[in-house]
Amino acid sequence: MTALDLQPATQEIVVDEILPHAPATIWKALTSSVLIARWIMEPSGFAPVEGTRFTFKTTPAGAWDGTIQCQVLEVSPNERLAYSWKGGDDGNAGYGSRLDTIVTWTLSRVANGTRVRLVHSGFELPRNETAFTNMGRGWKSILPRLGEIAGEQG
């Protein structure tokens, strides 16, 4: 048995939608704190600059205070944004278990707007099963909201 065999299985959430807006319009909604607050949660300290640390606050659970710790990992304006998404606590099972994942947004111009591809990767199963299930449903509802907010800007 190798060290790789001992690694937990990881899964990713992928949501791919075409929104009827230019990449720059979607980018603005992805990188403006005021607009981010309208389609997902209010970020604290966010800036679309590699290395920037920021947080989101959600419902606490057990030993976890509900803070999601993030760091911007990649910024390519109008094309790609990636950030870490970490939270939870080792003492929690189910909701609020320790989570160490990455959210990547990729924008591609298409004839009728922008293809928005969200990949939220690094869910360790079975530990992160609850987060994987809940966030899988959540991201599917968030992308249309992102499109609505972007549409108000464009």
C-alpha positions in Angstrom: 0.0 0.0 0.0 1.4 3.4 -1.0 0.8 6.8 0.6 -1.5 7.6 -2.4 -3.7 4.6 -1.5 -4.2 6.1 2.0 -5.4 9.5 0.6 -9.1 10.0 1.0 -11.2 10.1 -2.1 -12.0 13.6 -3.3 -14.9 14.9 -5.3 -15.7 18.1 -7.0 -18.9 20.1 -7.8 -19.1 21.3 -11.4 -21.7 23.8 -12.6 -21.5 25.0 -16.2 -24.0 27.5 -17.5 -24.2 30.1 -20.3 -25.3 33.5 -19.0 -26.4 36.2 -21.5 -23.8 38.7 -20.5 -20.3 39.7 -21.6 -17.4 38.2 -19.7 -16.5 41.7 -18.3 -20.1 42.0 -16.9 -19.9 38.6 -15.2 -16.4 39.4 -13.9 -17.6 42.6 -12.2 -20.3 40.5 -10.4 -17.6 37.9 -9.4 -15.1 40.5 -8.1 -17.1 43.3 -6.5 -17.7 42.8 -2.7 -21.0 44.7 -2.9 -22.2 42.4 -5.7 -20.8 39.2 -4.3 -22.9 39.9 -1.1 -26.0 39.9 -3.3 -25.5 36.5 -5.0 -23.8 34.4 -2.3 -22.7 36.0 1.0 -21.0 39.2 2.1 -17.3 38.8 2.0 -15.0 40.5 4.5 -11.7 41.8 3.1 -12.1 40.5 -0.5 -10.1 42.0 -3.3 -9.4 40.3 -6.7 -5.7 40.3 -6.0 -3.6 37.1 -5.7 -2.7 36.4 -2.1 -5.6 38.4 -0.6 -7.2 36.7 2.4 -10.9 37.2 3.1 -13.8 35.5 4.9 -17.4 34.6 4.5 -19.6 34.0 7.6 -22.3 31.4 7.6 -24.3 29.4 10.2 -22.0 28.1 13.0 -22.1 24.4 14.0 -20.6 22.7 17.0 -16.9 23.7 17.4 -17.0 25.7 14.2 -17.9 29.4 14.4 -19.2 29.6 10.8 -16.2 31.5 9.4 -15.1 30.4 5.9 -11.4 31.3 5.4 -10.5 32.1 1.8 -7.4 33.2 -0.1 -7.3 34.4 -3.7 -5.1 31.9 -5.6 -5.4 33.1 -9.2 -6.7 36.1 -11.0 -6.9 36.5 -14.8 -9.4 39.4 -15.4 -12.5 38.4 -17.3 -11.3 34.8 -17.6 -10.5 33.0 -14.3 -10.7 33.5 -10.6 -9.7 30.9 -8.0 -9.7 31.0 -4.2 -9.4 28.5 -1.3 -12.5 27.8 0.7 -11.7 26.4 4.2 -13.9 26.0 7.2 -15.3 23.6 9.7 -13.7 21.8 12.6 -12.2 18.3 13.0 -14.5 17.8 16.0 -17.7 18.1 13.9 -19.4 15.4 11.9 -21.7 16.2 9.0 -22.4 19.9 8.7 -19.4 21.9 9.9 -16.8 19.2 9.5 -13.4 20.4 8.4 -13.3 21.5 4.8 -10.3 22.4 2.7 -11.4 23.1 -0.9 -10.9 25.4 -3.9 -13.4 27.4 -5.9 -12.5 28.1 -9.5 -14.5 30.3 -11.8 -13.7 30.2 -15.6 -15.4 32.5 -18.0 -15.4 31.9 -21.8 -17.1 34.1 -24.4 -19.7 32.3 -26.5 -22.0 33.6 -29.2 -24.9 34.3 -26.9 -23.0 35.5 -23.8 -20.5 33.8 -21.4 -20.0 30.2 -20.4 -19.5 30.3 -16.6 -17.9 27.1 -15.3 -17.6 26.7 -11.5 -15.5 23.9 -10.1 -15.5 23.5 -6.3 -12.9 20.8 -5.7 -11.3 19.0 -2.9 -14.3 17.5 -1.0 -13.0 14.5 1.0 -15.6 11.8 1.2 -17.1 10.5 3.4 -16.1 13.3 5.8 -17.4 16.2 3.6 -20.4 14.3 2.3 -22.9 16.8 3.9 -21.0 19.8 2.5 -20.7 18.2 -0.9 -24.4 17.5 -1.1 -25.6 20.8 0.3 -23.1 22.9 -1.7 -23.8 21.0 -4.8 -27.5 22.1 -4.6 -26.5 25.5 -3.5 -24.1 26.3 -6.3 -26.8 25.3 -8.9 -29.1 28.0 -7.5 -26.3 30.6 -7.0 -25.2 30.7 -10.7 -28.6 32.0 -11.9 -28.5 34.6 -9.1 -25.0 35.6 -10.3 -26.5 36.0 -13.8 -29.4 38.2 -12.4 -27.0 40.5 -10.5 -24.6 40.7 -13.5 -27.6 41.6 -15.7 -28.5 44.5 -13.5 -25.0 45.9 -14.0 -24.7 45.4 -17.8 
